[in-house]
Structure formats: C-alpha cells, structure tokens
Amino acid sequence: MSGRARRRRSRRLASFQHDMAPEILPGTLIKDPEAARSVIQLMAYGPDGFIEQELSGPAEAKTALGKWPNLWINVDGLANTEVVSQFGSMFGLHELALEDVLSVQQRSKVEQYGDQLFIVTRMASLENGHPETEQLSLFLGKDFVLTFQERPGGDCLNPVRDRIRRGWGQIRQTGADYLVYALIDAVVDGYFPVLEDLGDRLDNLEDEILDRAGKRTPASVHDIKRGILIVRRAIWPLRDAINVLCRDANPLIGEQARIYMRDCYDHALRLMDLVETYREIGSDLMDLYLTSVSNRMNEVMKVLTIITTLFIPPTFIAGVYGMNFNPAKSPLNMPELEWYFGYPFALTLMAAVVIALTFYLRSRGWIATGEVAAPLPSASDKGLPRQ
C-alpha cells in the first residue's frame, strides 16, 4: 500500500472514530479493518544470556515473566485487538493508552500511567523513494518493555536486537530503561538516511534547474517539500517527548539512562536543523525555478524582438516600393522604378539599414557580444549550507 493510500485510510478511520465518538466509550479498542496481521516476538535477556522466539499468542509470554531481568515483547501489526487487550490485562496497561496504540495517527508523546510509562514515537522509512512514518508505541515497566508497531515488514530496531544477541555494549547489564533509550535512539537515527536521501534529491534537482528545468520540475520540488513536511511533523513532537524524558525525573528511568537520553535529544536537535535547512532550500529551489523560467522567457522575447526590429526597416522599404503609383503620370511617382539599378539599390538599402541597426544594437549592449552570462544563484550561494 502506498503512503498516500495509507494516509487516506487513516483519515477515514479517524473520521469514523470522530463520527462514532458519542456512541463509543473512552478506552474502547476499535479495530482497523485494513490493519496488518499481528506477529509477536519476544526477547528476554540478562547479563548471562538471552532468548528470542516468536509467540503464537500472548499467553506464551507468561512463561518468561519473572525469569529474566529484562523482557522485550514486540507486536508487529494491529489487526488483532484481542492480542492488544490480552497484553493490556497481563501487564496492567491503562485502557486509554491501549486506545492510543490502535489509533495510529498519534503525535510523539510521553504519558505516565501509575507505575508505567507510555511513550509514542514515529519511525521514518523510505517507500518508493517517498518518506513515510509509522507509529511505534512503547510501554515501560519495572522489568519489561512492550512495543506495538503499526505494521510488520521491517523496522529500524535491528541494531538494538543485534546488540542484545551479541552482548555488545552495556545493554545486557542494564535495565529496561536503557532498552527504551536504545529503541528511541534507533528511531531517531533512522531519520538520518531519510534526510540524506532528501538532501541528495535537492542537490540533483538544483543541478537540473540550473541546467535545464523541465515541465516536471515544479512537481518534483513539491514532492520533496511534502516529504520534508512529513518528516518535520514527526520530528518536532519527538524532540519534545525526548526532552520530557531528559528533564523530568521518573522512578522508571535511572540517572544513567537520562544521561544517554540527553545524547538522543542532541541528535533530535540536529535532525530539526537539517529539516529546517532543507525546507528553506526547497523554497529557494522553487524561486530559482521561477527565476530560471522567467530568464529563459526573457531571452526568447529578446531574440524575437531583435528579429522583428531588424526586419521592420526592410519591410518598410519593400512596402514603399510595392505601392502602385504610375511613374508615367508624374515624375514624382517613384522615379526609382525607372532606374537601371533600381532593384539592386533597394536591396542594398535594406541590407545597409539592417547592418547599421545591428551595429547600433550591439553598441547599446542589446545583442550579446560573446560574453558568458553570469550563472543563476544556487541555494548555497544564498547563505544556506549544503549538507
């Protein structure tokens, strides 16, 4: 399903929920009929090892409860609301948080529900060259992390899984709060390849505009600006959510994890700087395109005007000698028609006028003299950094 189709589907679901709001109690789990099938993955680990397996249902997760220092359960796909409900009952999750899990157009946020922390983030990816975001909901408890993804088929969390499998770093020696940091950090880092692709497309589009813009150029600029807007809408609240985790003391997040969260917040600020820079470059590219089109139109009009100007005197002379006055009636009626060199005289007069007019236009600088025209200013020439 394309990104636009997915957004239209989400808007229809949101509209349905809004229309049915008076009849639906808060906390009611509403199933999206087009949601992907739920796939449950479990990773339990500690300093001495780990286990990883795919579960057929939430009941199988009970066997790992209390046996490992940290438990990470990930659910890909939200088609089965019963799975969400059972995990909610198993871990005592708040019904309003479970409702937000199934409502996949949430902004990034952090909410406290008793002894649990509910965090919403958005993962970025490229689908057919277009940026798209996917909701990732996290529940942090004392010794567990429960995540819900909007759809299966790959995510940006594989680096975290590899660190757990290989025991890299300190992830096995730390608690569930460090796992939440690692997951959020992976989400933030997942935006950099998307923005790098947008930056490359902006550079290529700038070269295209400076070289020879086509009819599809405005659509390409608009497409990139739309992608930047999608990323910006996701990063802006994500930055605020990470700031809450860094700033506000919480018993579920230790001091060490908060220190690492500050580094994650710094990455989010870098992302915001890149997004704002690309937004300005995108706007400047549209101005550059309009300027380029206007300059080319001016050049065309200039050439046509010069051609017209050069041919006006010969046309006037030809019109004069094309008048049907009879020289036999009066010696004043076009005596040149009786000359032996009358026709060569008329052609010579036309050529002389054109040559004289050409020299005059060149002396005024209205006709190019072979000098190379100054190139159009690029986006980087206007003080904007190129990434």
C-alpha positions in Angstrom: 0.0 0.0 0.0 1.4 3.4 -1.0 1.9 6.2 1.6 -0.9 8.3 0.2 -3.3 5.3 0.3 -2.3 4.7 3.9 -2.9 8.3 4.9 -6.3 8.2 3.2 -7.1 5.1 5.1 -6.0 6.6 8.4 -8.1 9.7 7.7 -11.2 7.5 7.1 -10.6 5.6 10.3 -10.1 8.9 12.2 -13.3 10.3 10.7 -15.2 7.1 11.6 -14.0 7.3 15.2 -15.0 11.0 15.4 -18.4 10.3 14.0 -18.9 7.5 16.4 -17.5 9.3 19.4 -20.8 9.9 21.2 -21.5 6.1 21.0 -18.1 4.8 21.9 -16.9 4.8 25.5 -13.3 6.1 26.2 -10.8 3.3 26.1 -12.8 1.2 23.6 -10.5 -0.7 21.2 -11.5 0.0 17.7 -10.1 -2.4 15.0 -8.8 -1.1 11.8 -10.2 -3.5 9.1 -7.2 -2.9 6.9 -4.6 -3.4 9.7 -1.8 -6.0 9.2 -1.9 -9.4 11.0 -0.3 -9.3 14.4 3.1 -11.0 14.8 4.5 -11.4 18.4 8.2 -11.5 19.1 9.8 -12.0 22.5 13.4 -11.2 23.6 14.3 -11.9 27.2 17.9 -11.2 28.3 20.2 -10.6 31.2 24.0 -10.5 31.8 24.2 -14.3 31.4 22.4 -14.7 28.1 19.2 -14.2 26.2 16.3 -16.0 24.4 14.5 -15.0 21.3 11.4 -16.5 19.9 8.1 -15.8 18.0 5.0 -16.3 20.0 1.7 -17.7 18.7 -0.3 -15.7 21.4 0.1 -13.5 24.5 -0.3 -16.5 26.8 3.1 -17.9 25.8 4.8 -14.7 27.2 3.7 -15.7 30.7 6.4 -18.4 30.8 9.1 -15.8 30.6 7.7 -13.4 33.2 9.9 -13.1 36.3 12.6 -15.4 34.9 14.8 -12.8 33.2 16.0 -9.4 34.3 14.6 -7.7 31.2 11.7 -8.7 28.9 11.0 -7.1 25.5 7.8 -8.1 23.7 7.3 -6.6 20.2 3.9 -6.8 18.4 4.0 -6.1 14.6 0.6 -5.4 13.2 -2.6 -4.3 15.0 -5.3 -6.3 13.2 -6.0 -8.5 16.3 -7.3 -6.2 19.0 -7.6 -9.3 21.3 -3.8 -9.5 21.4 -3.6 -5.9 22.5 -6.3 -6.4 25.1 -4.7 -9.6 26.5 -1.3 -7.9 26.8 -3.1 -5.0 28.5 -4.6 -7.3 31.1 -1.3 -9.2 31.5 0.8 -6.1 32.3 -2.0 -3.9 33.7 -1.9 -1.3 30.9 -4.3 1.6 31.0 -7.2 1.4 28.6 -6.7 4.9 27.3 -3.1 4.0 26.4 -4.3 0.9 24.6 -6.8 3.0 22.7 -3.9 5.3 21.5 -1.9 2.2 20.4 -4.7 1.4 17.9 -5.1 5.0 16.8 -2.0 5.1 14.6 -2.0 8.9 13.9 -0.8 9.9 17.3 1.9 12.5 17.9 5.0 11.5 19.7 4.4 11.9 23.4 5.2 10.7 26.9 2.4 9.8 29.5 2.6 8.4 33.0 0.0 5.8 34.0 0.7 4.7 37.5 3.9 2.7 37.7 4.2 2.5 33.9 5.4 4.9 31.2 3.6 5.1 27.9 5.7 6.6 25.0 4.6 7.2 21.4 7.2 7.7 18.7 7.2 7.6 14.9 9.7 5.6 12.8 10.7 7.0 9.4 11.4 5.0 6.3 11.5 5.4 2.5 8.8 3.7 0.5 9.3 4.0 -3.3 11.5 7.0 -2.7 9.0 8.8 -0.5 9.3 9.4 3.2 6.7 7.7 5.4 6.3 7.3 9.1 5.0 4.5 11.2 3.8 4.7 14.8 5.7 2.9 17.5 4.1 2.6 20.9 6.2 1.7 23.9 5.2 0.7 27.5 8.0 0.8 30.1 7.6 -1.1 33.3 10.0 -2.1 36.0 11.4 -5.1 34.2 9.7 -5.1 30.8 9.3 -3.1 27.6 6.2 -3.7 25.4 6.2 -2.3 21.9 3.5 -2.1 19.3 4.3 -1.4 15.6 1.7 -0.3 13.1 2.7 -2.9 10.5 5.2 -5.7 10.0 7.8 -5.9 7.2 10.9 -4.3 8.7 11.8 -1.5 11.1 14.8 0.4 12.3 15.2 -1.6 15.5 17.5 -4.3 14.2 20.7 -2.6 15.6 19.1 -3.0 19.1 18.3 -6.6 18.5 21.9 -7.3 17.3 23.3 -5.6 20.4 21.2 -7.9 22.6 22.1 -11.0 20.6 25.9 -10.3 20.6 26.1 -8.7 24.0 27.6 -5.5 22.6 27.9 -2.5 24.9 26.1 -2.5 28.2 22.6 -3.3 27.1 22.5 -6.7 28.8 24.0 -5.3 32.1 21.4 -2.5 32.3 17.7 -2.4 33.0 14.6 -1.8 30.9 15.1 2.0 30.9 18.3 1.6 28.9 16.4 -0.6 26.4 13.9 2.2 26.0 16.7 4.6 25.4 18.3 2.3 22.8 14.9 1.9 21.0 14.3 5.7 20.9 17.9 6.3 19.8 17.4 3.8 16.9 14.2 5.6 15.9 16.0 9.0 15.9 19.0 7.6 13.9 16.5 6.1 11.4 15.7 9.7 10.3 19.2 10.4 9.1 19.1 8.1 6.0 15.7 9.6 5.1 17.0 13.2 5.3 20.2 12.2 3.5 18.1 10.9 0.6 16.1 14.2 0.6 19.3 16.2 0.6 20.7 14.3 -2.4 17.4 14.8 -4.3 17.6 18.5 -3.5 21.1 18.7 -4.9 20.2 16.8 -8.0 17.1 19.0 -8.5 19.2 22.2 -8.1 21.6 20.9 -10.8 18.6 20.1 -13.0 17.1 23.6 -12.6 20.4 25.3 -13.3 21.0 23.1 -16.3 17.6 22.8 -17.9 14.4 22.6 -15.9 11.6 20.5 -17.4 7.8 20.5 -17.0 8.0 18.0 -14.2 10.4 20.2 -12.1 7.7 22.0 -10.1 6.0 18.7 -9.3 9.4 17.3 -8.1 10.0 20.3 -5.9 6.6 20.0 -4.4 7.1 16.2 -3.8 10.3 16.9 -1.9 8.8 19.6 0.1 5.9 17.3 1.0 8.4 14.7 2.2 10.2 17.3 4.3 6.9 18.3 5.8 6.1 14.7 6.7 9.5 14.3 8.4 9.1 17.6 10.2 5.7 16.8 11.6 7.2 13.6 13.1 10.5 15.0 14.4 9.1 18.1 16.1 6.9 16.3 18.7 9.5 13.5 19.0 12.1 16.1 20.1 9.7 17.4 22.8 8.9 13.9 24.0 12.7 13.1 24.4 13.1 16.4 26.2 10.5 15.3 28.7 12.4 12.1 29.4 15.6 14.0 29.9 14.2 16.8 32.0 11.6 15.2 34.3 12.8 12.8 37.0 11.0 9.5 36.8 11.5 6.4 39.0 11.3 4.2 35.9 14.2 5.9 34.2 17.5 5.9 36.1 20.1 8.7 36.1 22.4 6.8 33.7 19.6 6.3 31.2 18.7 10.0 31.4 22.3 10.9 30.6 22.1 8.8 27.4 18.7 10.4 26.6 20.4 13.8 26.5 22.6 12.5 23.7 19.5 11.3 21.9 17.9 14.7 22.4 21.0 16.3 20.8 20.6 14.0 17.8 16.9 15.2 17.5 18.1 18.8 17.5 20.5 18.0 14.7 17.6 16.5 12.8 15.5 19.6 13.3 18.3 21.8 12.0 18.6 19.6 8.9 14.8 19.7 8.3 14.7 23.5 8.6 17.6 23.9 6.3 16.1 21.6 3.7 12.8 23.5 4.0 14.5 26.7 3.1 16.4 25.1 0.3 13.2 23.6 -1.1 11.5 27.0 -1.1 14.6 28.6 -2.7 14.6 26.0 -5.4 11.0 26.9 -6.4 12.1 30.6 -6.6 15.1 29.5 -8.5 12.9 27.6 -11.0 10.6 30.5 -11.5 13.6 32.8 -12.0 15.1 30.4 -14.5 11.8 30.1 -16.4 11.5 33.9 -16.4 15.0 34.4 -17.6 14.6 31.9 -20.5 11.3 33.6 -21.4 13.1 37.0 -21.4 15.8 35.6 -23.7 13.2 34.2 -26.1 11.4 37.5 -26.1 14.7 39.4 -26.6 15.6 37.3 -29.7 12.1 37.7 -31.2 12.2 41.4 -30.6 15.6 41.8 -32.2 14.5 39.7 -35.2 11.3 41.9 -35.5 13.3 45.1 -35.1 15.8 44.1 -37.8 13.1 43.2 -40.3 10.9 46.3 -39.8 13.1 48.6 -42.0 13.3 46.1 -44.9 9.6 45.6 -44.6 9.0 49.3 -44.7 11.2 49.7 -47.8 9.6 46.8 -49.5 6.2 48.3 -48.7 7.2 51.7 -50.1 8.3 50.2 -53.4 5.3 47.9 -53.5 2.9 50.9 -53.8 1.2 51.0 -57.2 2.0 54.6 -58.3 2.3 55.1 -62.1 5.6 56.9 -62.9 4.1 57.8 -66.3 1.5 60.1 -64.7 4.1 62.2 -62.7 7.9 62.4 -62.5 7.4 62.4 -58.7 5.8 59.0 -58.7 8.6 56.7 -57.6 11.2 57.6 -60.3 13.5 54.8 -58.8 11.3 52.3 -60.7 12.8 53.6 -64.0 16.4 53.4 -62.8 18.7 50.8 -64.3 20.0 49.8 -60.9 16.7 50.3 -59.0 16.3 46.8 -57.7 19.9 46.4 -56.5 19.6 49.8 -54.9 16.5 48.7 -52.9 18.3 45.5 -51.8 21.4 47.4 -50.9 19.4 49.9 -48.9 17.7 47.2 -47.0 21.0 45.5 -46.2 22.6 48.7 -45.2 19.8 49.6 -42.8 19.9 46.1 -41.2 23.7 46.3 -40.8 23.6 49.8 -39.3 20.8 48.8 -37.0 22.7 45.7 -35.9 25.8 47.7 -35.0 23.6 50.2 -33.1 22.0 47.4 -31.0 25.4 45.9 -30.3 26.8 49.2 -29.2 23.9 49.6 -26.7 24.5 46.1 -25.4 21.1 44.8 -26.5 22.7 42.0 -28.5 25.2 39.6 -26.8 28.8 40.1 -27.8 30.0 36.6 -26.9 30.4 37.3 -23.1 29.4 34.4 -20.9 26.3 35.2 -18.9 26.6 35.0 -15.1 25.1 31.8 -13.7 21.9 31.8 -11.7 22.5 31.9 -7.9 22.3 28.5 -6.3 20.7 27.7 -3.0 24.1 27.5 -1.3 25.1 30.9 -2.7 22.3 32.5 -0.7 24.0 31.6 2.6 22.3 28.2 3.1 24.6 25.3 3.9 24.7 22.3 1.6 24.6 19.1 3.6 
